[in-house]
Amino acid sequence: MQTLAEKKLPGLGFGLGLRTQHYQSILETSPDIDWFEVISENYMVRGGKPLYFLDRIRADYPMVMHGVSLSIGSSTEIDKDYLRDLRLLADRIQPAWISDHLCWTGIHGQNMHDLLPLPYTEETASHVAERVNQVQDYLGRRILLENVSSYASYVDSTMSEWEFISLLCEKTDCLLLLDINNIYVSSYNHDFDPKAFIDGIPAHRVQQMHLAGHHNHGDYIIDTHDAPVIDPVWDLYRYALERLGQVSTMIERDDNIPELAELAHELDTARNIAAQVFQSSPVEKSLVA
Ligand SMILES: [Fe+2]
């Protein structure tokens, strides 16, 4: 593998997650969306309708791959079959980049189907870094790792989440997928300043941002991806752009999924905030019918 430079990949603009409910309207209306993020595992199959639609939509739009099952933080050996299938999908759709979460999802073959946080220690950073390097070597490219929403923390942690992420970046030269909603959720649940998180992240490694909605239960927030982005998260997004510069951004909606036009309209809010921050022309309205 060639020496990895501390340089970001070209940006893509403003995207949405590709969801089955929108396949037909994307093909019929060619919406003004710059790119789509696909959930890798949904397409790591041998055939069928999802791949049929994936190929047709890929012909018209750039794509990135986003996984949920790499379990980069686990102590169980990385699943070689999973990596093989991930690479096959990448060969098929030639994504601009590949991401997964900085978390663990299970151990000894048991999948918890949840994105579980890690203890933020030197030992954990070394352990995860070795695995990130293994994955990057196998895929022949840098991967993006995403900060997760969390509801528990470890008494063993010796550093903040952003210090841990920065250390991991130094050890692996990986890139980052910064989920602004997840920062907000975790800051609420663990009572830290979300701006300190953004201030502590190496700006030159942030390749992509996620935005999403959540459910606030008063004492805590659950990250549900079933509602529009709330104003404090938009404010945090503006702060992140001011500090980090232009970053490819998308909205994640995984439940209570509205019409494509509604999500495209929500994405215009991100476009307009970026236009204000970088003093370019605002978007009047979405071009999606
Ligand atoms: Fe996310």
Residues whose N, C-alpha, C, O or C-beta is under 5 A from the ligand:
A	BS01	LIG	D179 H210
